[in-house]
Amino acid sequence: MSWFESLILGLVQGLTEFLPISSSAHLRLTAAFAGWEDPGAAFTAITQIGTEAAVLIYFRKDIAKIVSTWFRSLYTKSLRAEQDAKMGWLVIVGSIPIGVLGLLFKDQIEGPFRDLRLTATTLIVMGVVLGIADRLAARDEEGGRHRAVRERKTLRELGVRDGLIFGLCQAMALVPGVSRSGATISGGLLMGFTREAAARYSFLLAIPAVLASGGLELKHIGEGPVSWGQTIFATVIAFAVGYAVIAWFMKFITTKSFMPFVIYRILLGILLFVLVGMGVLSPHAAESAG
């Protein structure tokens, strides 16, 4: 991998990680369209640490309160009813599905799941799911001639069952094209949560999964086409761009619909199917041999 490739892939990671369009798919597609080698699952996992660092800084006050209250609640019974203590447990509970499934399907994640036909399918299917979830949320928020405005749930109403469902949605993002934020936000909207609540919990829930995944993949850097220097460079770029994107996205979702992302996902999926079907792209284009 050249330094230019590392720069572009770092930009792509930072731009797409928090948007519901799948950063892993875009890293894969960028390499395929440019004729580069697939940077691989290890590169993807480690550059996500950069964007996750942006989450840690952006939500630093929330995270500090959650971590502090959760730890203190372990030995101070009166704190166990606090929302921040509950949120600590809910992040742990919600992280279980992706941890279990990530280990069970590790070989598939690094191999068959990177087939471009599967990526195209997940882009379209999850785009439709996000569109339906977004429309239901808009209907509740806007009401109508024969419908009253319906109040949606906040994070204070999040329970263990909700956390596990969020976690299962997050685990779907092990397949490129699904999108971690897209799947979890869709799940949250379908369960009746507000856009802001679904997005906030989605980003908090990603922290343990991304840090654990990146940590486990550290030993694999250098085995394929990517060196340590290029990976660190891409990770720093992803952090800087990701911080700007998350700040914009949290403001965007309070007033805007997800429909632009829905349309983009569906069109990209269709384009990918057409290119593969016409033989312009191989389903395994740019796959790394390493």
N, C-alpha and C positions, 0 to 999 in steps of 0.2 A: 504494500500500500504506500502510495506517495503522500507527501505532506499536503498536497492539494486535495487529494481524495479524503484525507483525514479532516481537513477544514470543512469540506462540503458535507460530509457525513455528520460532523459535529453540529453544523448549522441545521441539518435536517432533523437530527435528534432533538435539538432544542426547540425547534419550531413545531414539531408534531407530537411531542410526549404528552402535553396536557390537553391537546385538542382531540375530540372524539373521532380521529381518523386513522389511528394506529401508527405509532412511531416505528415499530419493528417492520411493518409492511413497507413503509416509506424508505427505510434504510435498505431493505432488500431490493425494492424497485429502483431506487437511485443507482445502486450497483449494476442492476440488470440493464437499465436503459443506457447507462454510460459505458457498458462493456467492461466493467471492473469485476474483480472477484467478489463474491459475497463476503462481507466482513465477518460473518458468522455470529452465532448466538453469544459467544463470550464477549465480543466487541460490543454488541448491543447491550448486554447486561451491565457491562462496566460503564459505558457512556451514560446509561440511565442513572448511575450514581451521581453524575454531574447535575442532571435535571432534578434529582431528588434532593440534592444539596440546596437547590433553589427553593424547594418546598420547605425544607427545614428553616431557612432564613425567612421566607415570606410568612410562614405560620409560627414563627419562633415563640411568640407570646403564648399562643394556644398550646403549643407542644410543651413548653416549659411548665405550664399550669397542669396539664394532663399528667406528665411524667412525675412531677413533684407530688401532686395530690394522690396519684395511684400508689407511689412508693410509701407515702406516709399512711395511707389507708390500710396497708398491710399490718401495721401494728397500732393504729388508732381507729378504733371501731366507729367512732362518731363521723369519720370522714367517708365511710363507705357508701353513704347515701348521696354524696356530692356528685354532681354531673361529671366533673373532670375525672373522678375515680372510676365511675362507670364507663366513661369513654375509653379509659386505658384498657379495661377488660374487653370492651367491644372491639377495639383495634386488634387485640390478641386473638379473640374468637374469630374475627373476620379474616385473619391471616392464615388460619389453619387449612382451609381448602387448597389454596395455591401452594402452600408448603408441601402438602401430601401429594397432590396431583403433579406438581413440578418434579418431584423425585420419582414418582411412578412412571411418568412419561418423558423422562429426560432424553432418551434416545430418539423418540419421535419428534420432540421439539427441535432437536438439532439436525434432524433428517427429513422425514416425509412431510412434516408440518410446514416446511419451507417451500413446498411445491407452489408455483405461481397460480395454478388452477384453484387450489384451496384458498390461497390469499384472495383471489378474485371473488370466490364464493362468499367468504366471510365479510369482505368489504360490502357486498350487496345486501346479504341477509341482515347483518347487524345495522346497516344503514336503514333498512326498512323498520327494524325493531326500534331504533332510535327515533325515527319519524313518528311511529305510533305512540311511543312514550311521550314525545314532545307535544303531540297533538292533544293527548289526554290531559297533560299538565296545563296547556293553554286553555282547554275547555273549562277546567276547574277554576283557573285564574280569571277568566273573562266572563264566565256564565253565558247566558243567552236569553232568548225570548221566553223559553219555557224552563230555563234552568237558573238556579241561584248560584252565585259565586260560592265555590266550595273551598274551605280552608284546608290547606295541605299540611302535612306533618313536618315538624322541625326535628333537630337532632335530640332534643330532650325526650322525644317519644320513641327514639331508637331502642329496640330491644335485642335480646340474644338471637332470636329467630331472624330478625331483620339483618343483624350483623353477619350471620351465616349465609343468608341469601346474597348479600353484598359480596361476601367472600367467594361464593361460587361464581358470581358474575365476573369478579376479578380474575379467577382462575381460567376463565374462557380466553383471556388475553394471552395465554401461553401459545395460542395459535396466531401467527402473524395475520393481520387484517382485522382482528376483532376489536382491538383498542381497549386498554385497561380503563381509561376514563370513560370511553363510550359505553362499555358494557356495564360498569358500575353505576354510572349516571342513569342509563336506561333502566336498570334494575330498580334504582331508587325512585325514579319517576313513576314506574309501574306500581310500586308499593305505596305511592301516595305522598312521597316526600317533596319538599320544595326543590327547585333547581339548585339553589345555593346550598341547601343542606346535603343534597346528593353529591354535589361536586366537592364540598368541604370534606365529607367523610371519605369520599373516593380518594382524595389526595392524601389524607392522613393514613388511610388503610394501605396505601402503596408503599409507605416508608419501610416497614419491616421486610416486605417481600422484595423490594428493589435492593435494599442494602444486603440482605442475605444472599440473593441471587448474584449480585455483583461480587460479593466476597468469595463465594464458591467458585466463580469463574476466573478469579485473578490468576490462578495457577496455569490457566490455559492460554493466556496471552503470550505470544511468541511462538506458539506451536503451529500457527497457520500463517496467513499472509500479512498479519498485523504485528508490529513491534510495540514495545512498551511506550516509547516516546510518542508515537503517533496516537496511541490510545489515550494517553494522558492529555495530549493536545486537543483531541476531539472532545474529551470529557470536560475540559475547561471551557471550550467554545459552547458546548451544550448547556453548561451551567449559566453562562452569561445570557445567552439567548432565551433559555428556559425561564429565567427569572422575569424577563420582560413579558414573555408570553403569559405566564401564570397571572401576573398583575392585570394584564389586559383581559384575560379570559374571565376572571372572577367578577370584573365589572360588566363584561359583555352579557353574561348569563342572567343578570338581574333584570335586564330589559329586553333582551333579544331572544329569538327562537333559534333552535338548533338546525332548522331546515337547510341553511346553506351547507352545513357539514353533511347532512343526509344526501342532498343532491350530489355533492362532490364525491362521496363514497360510492354511490350507485354508478355515476358516470365513469369513475376510475375503474371500478370492477368490470363494467361492460367493455371498456377500452382494453383492459387486460385480457379478457376472454377473446376479443377480436384479434389482438396481436398474437396470442398463443395459437388461436385457431387458424390464422393465416400463415403460421410458421415464421412470423417476424421475430418472435421470442420463443425460446424453448421453455417448457415448464420448469426446467432446472437451470435456466440461464444464470450465469454468474455464480453458481454454487462453488463453494470452496472445496478443494480436495482435502484440505487439512482438517 
